[in-house]
Amino acid sequence: MPQYLVSTYFPDNFDPSTIDEAAVEAIHELNREMDAAGVTKFACGLGAAHALRTQPNGELMLTDGPYLEAKEHIGGLSIMECANLDEVLAWARKGAKACGVSMPVEIREIFFVPAPEKN
């Protein structure tokens, strides 16, 4: 069965303290529903980003924030195993509603090809 990465994006100025108790419980309830349905493989929220950037001299520079400048940043992700794109979209819609904030949600199918064993 295919697996999908579902990423939730928050605006650059997102303040987590604006999420009220009702939204937190709605998110927990949805997570319990997805667990019971057996679609959740992994789910989490994400903290502040740090990026390593390779410099022309080969050194690595550590910076705050994502590698690319953007108005939105990934605030959480889930990996779900669903029968098809329609099913994962249905779960993503429920997630967007549960969060109660206007934010984009991105869905990508995961293509995993294990490395062959070395002879």
WOVENWO-V934689 format. One record per residue. N is the residue number from 0. RES is the residue in three letters. D_CENTER is the distance of its C-alpha to the mean C-alpha in Angstrom with 1 decimal. Layout:
# WOVENWO-V934689
n;res;d_center
N;RES;D_CENTER
N;RES;D_CENTER
This chain:
# WOVENWO-V934689
n;res;d_center
0;MET;19.6
1;PRO;16.7
2;GLN;13.2
3;TYR;10.1
4;LEU;6.6
5;VAL;5.0
6;SER;2.9
7;THR;5.0
8;TYR;7.7
9;PHE;10.5
10;PRO;14.0
11;ASP;15.6
12;ASN;17.8
13;PHE;15.5
14;ASP;17.3
15;PRO;15.7
16;SER;19.2
17;THR;19.3
18;ILE;17.3
19;ASP;20.3
20;GLU;21.1
21;ALA;21.0
22;ALA;17.4
23;VAL;16.5
24;GLU;18.6
25;ALA;17.2
26;ILE;13.7
27;HIS;15.5
28;GLU;17.7
29;LEU;14.9
30;ASN;13.5
31;ARG;17.1
32;GLU;17.7
33;MET;14.9
34;ASP;16.3
35;ALA;19.8
36;ALA;19.0
37;GLY;17.9
38;VAL;14.7
39;THR;12.2
40;LYS;12.2
41;PHE;9.7
42;ALA;7.5
43;CYS;7.2
44;GLY;7.3
45;LEU;8.0
46;GLY;11.6
47;ALA;13.6
48;ALA;13.3
49;HIS;16.3
50;ALA;17.3
51;LEU;20.3
52;ARG;22.3
53;THR;25.2
54;GLN;28.4
55;PRO;31.3
56;ASN;33.3
57;GLY;30.7
58;GLU;29.7
59;LEU;26.1
60;MET;25.4
61;LEU;22.7
62;THR;21.3
63;ASP;19.3
64;GLY;16.3
65;PRO;14.3
66;TYR;16.6
67;LEU;17.0
68;GLU;18.1
69;ALA;16.1
70;LYS;16.3
71;GLU;12.6
72;HIS;10.0
73;ILE;6.3
74;GLY;6.6
75;GLY;3.9
76;LEU;1.8
77;SER;5.0
78;ILE;7.7
79;MET;10.5
80;GLU;14.1
81;CYS;15.8
82;ALA;19.2
83;ASN;18.2
84;LEU;16.2
85;ASP;18.0
86;GLU;16.8
87;VAL;13.1
88;LEU;13.7
89;ALA;15.7
90;TRP;13.0
91;ALA;10.5
92;ARG;13.7
93;LYS;14.4
94;GLY;11.0
95;ALA;11.7
96;LYS;15.3
97;ALA;14.7
98;CYS;13.0
99;GLY;16.2
100;VAL;15.2
101;SER;15.3
102;MET;12.0
103;PRO;10.7
104;VAL;8.1
105;GLU;7.9
106;ILE;8.8
107;ARG;10.2
108;GLU;12.6
109;ILE;12.7
110;PHE;16.3
111;PHE;17.5
112;VAL;21.1
113;PRO;22.5
114;ALA;25.1
115;PRO;28.6
116;GLU;30.6
117;LYS;33.0
118;ASN;36.6
